[in-house]
Amino acid sequence: MAIKITDECINCGACEPECPNNAIYEAGAEWAWADGNSLSGIISIDGESVDAGQRHAPVSNDVYYIVTEKCTECVGFHEEPQCAAVCPVDCCVPDPDHVETKERLTEKKDRMHG
C-alpha cells in the first residue's frame, strides 16, 4: 500500500529528500508526474493520457504530503519506505485506503524510472 503522512507531521522536511520517486511535497506545493523522474510529454497513467509536466493542486496545505499515485513504498530502491525510516514523529504510515501488491508497486516504479 502507499504511504501517507498524518496530521501529526511537524513539517520538518526530513522525508522529502529521501523519496526516490519525488512523491513527497511540502504543504501547499503543486506536484507533477515528471518531478524527479524520467517521465516527459504525454504519458499513460492507468489508461488515461496525461501531460507529465502539468502541475496539480496540493494534496495538503497544512503538512507535507505524499502523492499516492507516485508512491512505491521505495520498492526497487530500498528494503523499507525511507520516509517512515527517517520521520522523527512516526507520521509516515501505511495508507489502508491505497493497498497495492508488490507487483503493482514495481510497475509504478518501472513506469517512472524506465
C-alpha positions in Angstrom: 0.0 0.0 0.0 1.1 3.6 -0.4 2.4 5.6 2.5 0.6 8.6 3.8 1.6 11.4 6.1 -0.7 12.0 9.1 -1.7 15.3 10.6 0.9 14.7 13.4 3.5 15.9 10.8 5.7 18.6 12.3 6.8 19.8 8.8 10.5 19.1 9.4 11.1 18.0 5.8 13.2 15.0 6.6 11.2 12.7 4.4 11.2 14.8 1.2 14.8 14.2 0.1 14.6 10.5 0.9 11.9 9.7 -1.6 13.3 8.1 -4.8 10.1 8.9 -6.7 9.8 12.5 -5.6 6.3 11.7 -4.3 6.6 13.8 -1.2 5.9 17.5 -1.3 5.9 20.4 1.1 2.5 21.6 2.3 0.8 23.8 -0.3 3.2 22.9 -3.1 1.9 21.8 -6.5 3.0 18.5 -7.9 3.6 16.9 -11.4 4.2 13.4 -12.6 7.5 14.5 -14.2 9.0 15.8 -10.9 12.2 13.8 -10.1 11.9 11.0 -12.7 12.2 10.3 -16.4 8.6 11.0 -17.4 8.0 13.6 -20.0 5.4 14.7 -22.6 2.1 12.9 -22.8 2.1 9.7 -20.7 -0.4 6.9 -19.9 -1.4 6.6 -16.3 -3.7 3.6 -15.8 -5.0 4.0 -19.4 -5.5 7.8 -19.1 -3.4 10.2 -21.2 -1.9 13.0 -19.1 0.8 15.6 -19.5 3.7 14.6 -17.3 4.6 18.2 -16.7 1.2 19.5 -15.8 1.1 21.0 -12.3 -1.6 19.6 -9.9 -3.2 21.1 -6.8 -1.6 20.3 -3.5 -3.0 17.3 -1.6 -2.5 19.2 1.7 -2.0 22.8 2.5 -1.1 22.1 6.2 1.5 19.3 6.3 3.9 17.6 3.9 2.1 15.1 1.7 2.7 12.0 -0.4 1.2 11.7 -3.9 -0.3 8.3 -3.7 -0.1 7.6 -7.4 3.7 8.2 -7.3 4.5 6.3 -4.1 6.0 2.9 -4.5 6.9 2.3 -0.8 10.5 2.5 -2.1 10.1 -0.9 -3.9 13.0 -1.4 -6.2 15.2 1.1 -4.3 15.2 0.2 -0.6 14.1 -2.5 1.8 11.6 -0.2 3.6 9.9 3.1 2.9 12.6 5.7 3.6 10.1 8.4 4.6 9.0 6.3 7.5 12.6 5.3 8.4 13.6 9.0 8.8 10.5 10.5 10.3 11.2 11.7 13.8 7.5 11.6 14.8 6.4 8.4 13.0 3.8 10.1 10.9 4.6 8.3 7.6 2.4 5.3 7.9 0.8 2.7 5.5 -2.4 4.1 3.8 -5.1 1.4 4.2 -7.2 3.2 1.5 -4.5 2.5 -1.1 -3.4 -1.1 -0.8 -1.2 -2.3 -3.7 0.7 -5.5 -4.4 4.5 -5.6 -4.7 4.0 -6.3 -8.4 1.9 -3.1 -8.8 4.4 -1.0 -6.9 7.2 -2.4 -9.2 5.1 -1.5 -12.3 4.7 2.1 -11.0 8.5 2.3 -10.2 9.3 1.0 -13.7 7.0 3.4 -15.4 8.5 6.4 -13.6 12.2 5.3 -13.9 12.1 3.1 -17.0 
